[in-house]
Amino acid sequence: MAKIDLAAVPEQRGARYPAPYDAPCKERRVRRLGDAAGLTRLGASHIRLPPGAWSSQRHWHSHEDEFIVVLEGEVVLVTDAGEEILRAGDCAAFKAGVRDGHCAQNRSARDAVLLALSNHSDEDFGEYSDIDLKFTPQPHGAPGEFLRKDGSRA
């Protein structure tokens, strides 16, 4: 398969975070392009953030590099270094293993659209910088588990 029909890719709304951590991402809409194309080593997602929506909670990955491109609109990139505005055409990258929590927040009055790319790793785990939550490895594409940072169930 070469060309992907974006409209034919199922759209997922929100995030799998346990409440109340899911609230900032409830209106996020994601189409998993890499999965739709049968890719196993590269994740590619088309993300639409309506006004007020976040891409995720601020997080980092142990084994997955991440790269985002703003296709439309603007977002505020929030990292340990602070905040900066990314507009259409701007990119940001996050190296695996660097504990720099990051997320994109749409604080504008119109939708923002991102393309997010990452490698897949069955060993990947990480933490959320601002909340008491971490995620466990996701072997063979199965959903990982959310735990408190002390290891207890969230």
Secondary structure, 3 states (H helix, E strand, C coil): CCCCCHHHCCEEECCCCCCCCCHHHCCCEEEEHHHHCCCCCEEEEEEEECCCCECCCCEEECCCCEEEEEEECEEEEEECCEEEEEECCCEEEECCCCCCCEEEECCCCCCEEEEEEEECCCCCCEEECCCCCEECCCHHHCCCCEECCCCCEC
